[in-house]
């Protein structure tokens, strides 16, 4: 059966009208009256530049009925100086688009080496509606050597020196030198090396 141009148009109009009559027909999502930004991950996170592991912020954008908003543009802003972090390429801002779950992540966050708290600002916008919020992150200093570990290093170093003295060889004759008594180190007392 061959359709003429007017018949084709009539059939197409009928099909489109019947599709629009179904309640589940694909429709443009309604424009929300307001947006909410919920911090999912990152609020209060402590990052350590020496470990090269930073907590990436994740937010969820919802509408006035707490439904996720897909396709919203989310911008994360970091401070330009002091304790903080950067995004890939050394940038202080990162833009992401929310998925079907309304979530967006700031990938590639890298903490700087300055210790302290800093604020991350977040803005979200969708079809002319926008919202903003902020949350705190912090950078921690690298782990320092504890006093117990420091004393262990001193004792091991002194024991190694004593072993070297005891096993020393007289370079001029090739004969082993007389064995000298080992040095004992007690925490809290100065290390004294016996004369050669």
C-alpha positions as CSV (number, residue, x, y, z in Angstrom):
1,X,0.0,0.0,0.0
2,X,1.4,3.4,-1.0
3,X,0.5,6.5,0.9
4,X,0.1,9.8,-0.7
5,X,1.6,12.9,0.9
6,X,-1.7,14.0,2.5
7,X,-2.4,10.5,3.8
8,X,1.1,10.2,5.2
9,X,0.7,13.5,7.1
10,X,-2.7,12.4,8.4
11,X,-1.3,9.1,9.7
12,X,1.7,10.8,11.2
13,X,-0.5,13.3,13.0
14,X,-2.7,10.5,14.4
15,X,0.3,8.5,15.7
16,X,1.8,11.6,17.3
17,X,-1.6,12.5,18.9
18,X,-2.0,9.0,20.3
19,X,1.6,9.0,21.7
20,X,0.9,12.3,23.5
21,X,-2.3,10.9,25.0
22,X,-0.4,8.3,27.0
23,X,0.4,9.5,30.5
24,X,3.9,7.8,30.3
25,X,4.9,9.6,27.1
26,X,8.3,11.2,27.1
27,X,8.1,14.7,28.3
28,X,10.5,17.5,29.0
29,X,11.3,17.5,32.8
30,X,9.6,20.3,34.7
31,X,11.7,23.3,35.6
32,X,12.2,23.2,39.4
33,X,11.2,26.2,41.4
34,X,14.3,25.8,43.6
35,X,17.5,23.7,43.9
36,X,19.0,22.1,47.0
37,X,22.6,21.0,47.3
38,X,23.3,18.1,49.6
39,X,27.0,17.4,50.5
40,X,27.3,13.6,50.0
41,X,31.1,13.3,50.6
42,X,33.9,15.7,51.5
43,X,32.4,17.8,54.4
44,X,35.0,17.7,57.2
45,X,37.4,15.5,55.2
46,X,41.1,15.6,56.1
47,X,43.5,15.3,53.2
48,X,47.2,14.6,53.4
49,X,49.4,15.7,50.6
50,X,52.2,13.3,51.5
51,X,49.9,10.3,51.1
52,X,48.7,11.7,47.8
53,X,45.2,10.6,48.6
54,X,42.5,13.2,48.8
55,X,38.8,12.9,49.4
56,X,36.9,14.0,46.3
57,X,33.8,16.1,47.1
58,X,30.5,14.7,45.9
59,X,27.2,16.6,46.0
60,X,23.6,15.8,45.1
61,X,21.3,18.4,43.5
62,X,17.6,18.0,44.3
63,X,14.5,20.0,43.6
64,X,11.9,21.4,46.0
65,X,10.4,17.9,46.3
66,X,13.8,16.3,47.1
67,X,13.8,14.6,43.7
68,X,17.3,14.4,42.0
69,X,17.9,16.9,39.2
70,X,19.8,15.4,36.3
71,X,21.7,17.7,33.9
72,X,22.5,20.5,36.5
73,X,25.8,22.2,36.1
74,X,27.8,22.1,39.4
75,X,30.9,24.2,40.0
76,X,33.3,23.5,42.9
77,X,35.6,26.4,43.9
78,X,38.8,26.1,46.0
79,X,40.7,28.9,47.7
80,X,43.4,30.6,45.7
81,X,46.0,30.7,48.5
82,X,46.8,29.2,51.9
83,X,45.7,25.7,52.9
84,X,43.7,24.2,50.1
85,X,43.9,22.0,47.0
86,X,43.8,22.1,43.2
87,X,42.0,20.3,40.5
88,X,43.7,18.8,37.4
89,X,45.9,21.3,35.7
90,X,46.3,23.3,38.8
91,X,42.8,24.8,38.5
92,X,40.9,26.3,41.5
93,X,37.5,25.3,40.0
94,X,35.9,22.2,38.6
95,X,32.7,21.9,36.7
96,X,30.6,18.7,36.6
97,X,27.1,17.8,35.3
98,X,24.8,15.8,37.5
99,X,23.7,12.3,36.4
100,X,20.3,10.7,36.7
101,X,20.8,10.4,40.5
102,X,21.5,14.2,40.7
103,X,25.0,13.6,41.8
104,X,28.2,15.3,40.7
105,X,31.8,14.6,41.8
106,X,34.9,16.9,41.8
107,X,37.4,14.4,40.3
108,X,41.1,14.9,40.6
109,X,41.3,16.9,43.8
110,X,44.9,17.2,45.1
111,X,45.7,18.7,48.5
112,X,48.6,21.2,48.8
113,X,51.2,20.9,51.6
114,X,49.9,23.7,53.8
115,X,48.2,22.5,57.0
116,X,44.9,23.9,58.0
117,X,41.2,24.2,57.2
118,X,39.7,25.7,54.1
119,X,36.3,26.3,52.5
120,X,35.0,24.6,49.4
121,X,32.2,26.6,47.7
122,X,29.7,24.9,45.4
123,X,27.1,26.4,43.0
124,X,24.5,24.5,41.0
125,X,22.3,25.8,38.2
126,X,19.6,24.2,36.0
127,X,17.5,26.1,33.5
128,X,17.8,29.5,35.2
129,X,17.4,28.2,38.7
130,X,20.5,28.2,41.0
131,X,21.7,27.5,44.5
132,X,25.0,27.7,46.4
133,X,26.5,26.3,49.6
134,X,29.9,25.7,51.1
135,X,31.6,23.1,53.4
136,X,34.9,22.6,55.2
137,X,37.9,20.4,54.3
138,X,41.3,20.3,55.9
139,X,44.9,19.4,55.1
140,X,47.0,17.6,57.7
141,X,50.7,17.6,58.1
142,X,52.6,14.4,57.3
143,X,53.2,12.0,60.1
144,X,56.3,12.8,62.2
145,X,58.6,10.3,63.7
146,X,57.5,9.5,67.2
147,X,59.9,9.6,70.2
148,X,59.9,5.8,70.5
149,X,60.8,5.4,66.8
150,X,63.5,8.1,67.1
151,X,65.1,6.3,70.1
152,X,65.0,3.0,68.2
153,X,66.9,4.6,65.3
154,X,69.5,6.1,67.7
155,X,70.1,2.7,69.5
156,X,70.3,0.9,66.1
157,X,72.8,3.4,64.8
158,X,75.0,3.2,67.9
159,X,74.9,-0.6,67.8
160,X,75.9,-0.5,64.1
161,X,78.8,1.8,65.0
162,X,79.9,-0.5,67.8
163,X,79.8,-3.5,65.5
164,X,81.8,-1.6,62.9
165,X,84.5,-0.8,65.6
166,X,84.6,-4.4,66.8
167,X,85.0,-5.8,63.3
168,X,87.3,-3.0,62.0
169,X,90.5,-4.0,60.1
170,X,93.8,-2.2,60.4
171,X,94.3,-0.9,56.9
172,X,98.1,-0.8,57.0
173,X,98.8,-4.4,58.1
174,X,95.6,-6.1,56.9
175,X,95.3,-7.7,60.4
176,X,92.2,-7.3,62.5
177,X,92.5,-4.6,65.1
178,X,91.9,-5.5,68.7
179,X,88.3,-5.8,69.6
180,X,87.0,-2.8,71.5
181,X,84.1,-3.1,74.0
182,X,80.7,-2.5,72.5
183,X,78.9,0.8,73.3
184,X,75.6,0.5,75.2
185,X,73.1,3.3,74.8
186,X,70.4,4.0,77.3
187,X,67.6,6.4,76.4
188,X,68.2,9.7,78.2
189,X,72.0,9.5,78.4
190,X,74.4,11.0,75.8
191,X,76.2,8.7,73.4
192,X,79.9,8.7,74.0
193,X,82.2,7.1,71.5
194,X,85.4,5.6,72.9
195,X,88.7,6.9,71.5
196,X,90.5,4.9,68.9
